[in-house]
Structures are given as structure tokens and as C-alpha cells.
């Protein structure tokens, strides 16, 4: 809605309600953070007071879903589409529409800092952040698996470093610089930390401070840097009109797989340590790379003062898939959501604002690569038989590879297969699974 003032017979816009009321958006995307890693989700190995404070100031979601692994999860976050629709791996298609593009085209200044992982971990002109709706980029196009990353400033390659300990602070610094420069205009900032993806490391002042291993030390530094970023929002007067989403790309590494990864990177000393040195799934079964709950259900916190309820916990089903349609709606851009392709995400504005306790999503499809492996409807989760896309990782839990049914409300840890006792539920969920398999692109 625009108001106009007449000046010399010419109608000029005086005030744009739509522009003045549009919120800013900040996504803090952690790498491989497990469901049980934060104090507010039950962790007692590391103190995470700043993230816990964020949870007390917003709503903590306990049925929030990402995808099984890094690159595909990021593609789904940006496009609102399951990974098999957007490239299926550590890449996206150049004709995909990112939430950054929708916001950028509507006047938002857009920034991406940190790990990209959507261009096959290298520079590809059409697939890097500056070609996908981001005005500014600083970070690494790939992961730090080999104990090194190559940093970019927009399209310019800067340096390759093996100093993993400095990345959390560096990416926070760059994020604060972006906020400071663009505090007077609507912005979208996507901060994708490299931690807690092995090879992990912490700054010297955080090393050995917990007594619970390097993972806990690194997590405490990540918490402190998150607190510093949120304090910058306050100092810049951006707190009230900024929607903050804090979440993870997938579950934590399985313990032995992470140790082997560190060993391959010639960090043999990191292969020793506490039994649970590499992140926790809490009460959930499984880890990164699997479609058990521990692989895809992740911590998630949303804060928007006076809009999103504070100090609340919600078990409504929510997903990174929902970010694109939800942010578009909050920005008054629902008509910009692509209609020429399947969007798997749903508009969760009513859930965020407290107008609906259950939200717009009552189910979730669990994909690994192009294979549908499980489906959830309400509290019921059906794991499909004869799965082929099972990662050959140490400690990977394959289950029986037969039909398995779990009631997540009564059996969050997926311990008891109740398929035989609930044939009608199995039949209903099998029919739902068939609709997902033929959905196309």
C-alpha cells in the first residue's frame, strides 16, 4: 500500500508500507550439528549459553527436518525442493530459483558467508553464490574434508588455508561487516559455518577448555561467535525486525566415520578421545548420511521478537524445505514463489506466528540421493524395504532392510517395529510413498 503526496500536480510516493514492514532474514546454518549437541536439546558435554538464550527468546522446534548430507541439504534449503529435483548431489541446476534470488529481485541486499557446497566444490560460473542471487559472498565453495579450504571474496579466489581454527571467527567477522554495511536496507544474510564438519578445530583459547574433547571445545567457540553475531544485531538496532533461523544441515557424523575422516586427513591424534567425541543425535537413532531420525532431524530455533513466541517448544513438523515459501510470504512475495515446478516446501507463517499449533505440514519424505527411503505422516514413520542407496560408512545402521513402521510419538528412538500390528497404517503410508516416487521434477 502506498501513500502519495501531490506536488505541483504530480503524485509522488510518500511511504511504502510493504517496504517499511518487510523483515530482514538471517540464517545461521551449522555443519553436521547433531540433534543432541546443544544444551537446550539435552547436551551436557559443552555449554552453549548464547544459542540457549536464542532458544529462550524464540521458539525451539523438535520435529525439524533437513536432509541426510551437506550439499543436497543446502540445495533444498535454498530452493524449497527435495535434492533429487535440483541436482541430487553437491550441485544445483543453474535454472533453479533460490530464496536469495526472490529476495534480491524484490530489493533485498543479499549476502552469503561460509560454506557453499552447491557447485561441486569448485568454481563454476553459473553455480557460485554471485550467480544464484547473492550480492556478496565470502567463504569456501567446498567442505574442509582434506583439512583445507580455498577462500573466495565474491568471484575472486583468495587463498588456500589449512587453519581450520580461524574459520568460525573469520566467518562471524565477515557477517558482522555485512550487517554493519547494510543495516539501513532490507537484507538477507546466509551464514553457513564450516564447523562442526570434520576436520574440526578451535582457536587456542578454546582448545582443552571443556575437558570433553575437541568437539565440545569447538562447539563452545561456535556458541560464543553466535553470541557475538547476535549482539551485533542488537548494537545495530536490527533485533526487532530480523527473523533469525538457527539450524543444521544434517545430523552428526557417526563416531567411527568421523575418526576415519580425521585419520585420512593425517590428523591421527584426533582419532583418540572420548567415546562420543564427534557429536550426538541425542535420543534419535542414526547419524549423518542415514534416513533414520538422527540423520535428518536437527535442532532449529526461530526468533522474531514480538512475532514468534518466546520460550516456546513446538513439535510441529517443519523443514528447511519450508524456508523459501515462508520467507517469501513474510516479505510479501508469495506471488514470486515459482509456479512452473514442484515446490516441496510449504508456507509456515501461521506456525511461526502462533496462528496454528500444527502448521501447514503433516508429513515428510526421507530421500537419500534419488531413492525414497521412508515417509512420515503425523506420528507414523514407514521405512521402505529393499533399499539400495545405503552409505558404506563405518557404524552405519541399515536396520532390517525390510518394511519397518515406527510411531515417533511413542518411540522417538525407532526401536520397535510395529508394522505387523498396524497393517492399515502401513497400507496408507505405502500409498503415500507411491505418490512421492512418481511426483517428477
C-alpha positions, 0 to 999 in steps of 0.5 A: 500500500502506498501513500502519495503526496501531490506536488505541483500536480504530480503524485509522488510516493510518500511511504511504502508500507510493504517496504517499511514492514518487510523483515530482514532474514538471517540464517545461521546454518551449522555443519553436521550439528547433531540433534543432541549437541546443544544444551537446550536439546539435552547436551551436557558435554559443552555449554552453549549459553548464547544459542540457549538464550536464542532458544529462550527468546524464540521458539525451539522446534523438535520435529525439524527436518533437513536432509541426510548430507551437506550439499543436497541439504543446502540445495533444498534449503535454498530452493524449497525442493527435495535434492533429487529435483535440483541436482541430487548431489553437491550441485544445483541446476543453474535454472533453479530459483533460490530464496536469495534470488526472490529476495534480491529481485524484490530489493533485498541486499543479499549476502552469503558467508561460509560454506557453499557446497552447491557447485561441486566444490569448485568454481563454476560460473553459473553455480557460485553464490554471485550467480544464484542471487547473492550480492556478496559472498565470502567463504569456501565453495567446498567442505574442509574434508582434506583439512583445507579450504580455498577462500573466495571474496565474491568471484575472486579466489583468495587463498588456500588455508589449512587453519581450520581454527580461524574459520568460525571467527573469520566467518562471524567477522565477515557477517558482522561487516555485512550487517554493519554495511547494510543495516539501513536496507532490507537484507538477507544474510546466509551464514553457513559455518564450516564447523562442526564438519570434520576436520574440526578445530578451535582457536587456542583459547578454546582448545582443552577448555571443556575437558570433553574433547575437541568437539565440545571445545569447538562447539563452545567457540561456535556458541560464543561467535553466535553470541557475538553475531547476535549482539551485533544485531542488537548494537545495530538496532536490527533485533526487532525486525530480523527473523533469525533461523538457527539450524543444521544441515544434517545430523552428526557424523557417526563416531567411527566415520568421523575418526576415519575422516580425521585419520585420512586427513593425517590428523591421527591424534584426533582419532583418540578421545572420548567415546562420543567425541564427534557429536550426538543425535541425542535420543534419535537413532542414526547419524549423518548420511542415514534416513533414520531420525538422527540423520535428518532431524536437527535442532532449529530455533526461530526468533522474531521478537514480538512475532514468534513466541518466546520460550516456546517448544513446538513439535510441529513438523517443519523443514528447511524445505519450508524456508523459501515459501515462508520467507517469501510470504513474510516479505510479501512475495508469495506471488514470486514463489515459482509456479512452473515446478514442484515446490516441496516446501510449504508456507509456515507463517501461521506456525511461526506466528502462533496462528496454528499449533500444527502448521501447514505440514503433516508429513515428510519424505526421507530421500537419500540421493534419488531413492525414497527411503521412508515417509512420515505422516503425523506420528507414523514413520514407514521405512521402505524395504529393499533399499539400495542407496545405503552409505558404506560408512563405518557404524552405519545402521541399515536396520532390517532392510525390510518394511519397518513402521515406527510411531515417533510419538511413542518411540522417538528412538525407532526401536520397535517395529510395529508394522505387523500390528498396524497393517492399515497404517502401513497400507496408507503410508505405502500409498503415500510413498507411491505418490512421492516416487512418481511426483517428477521434477 
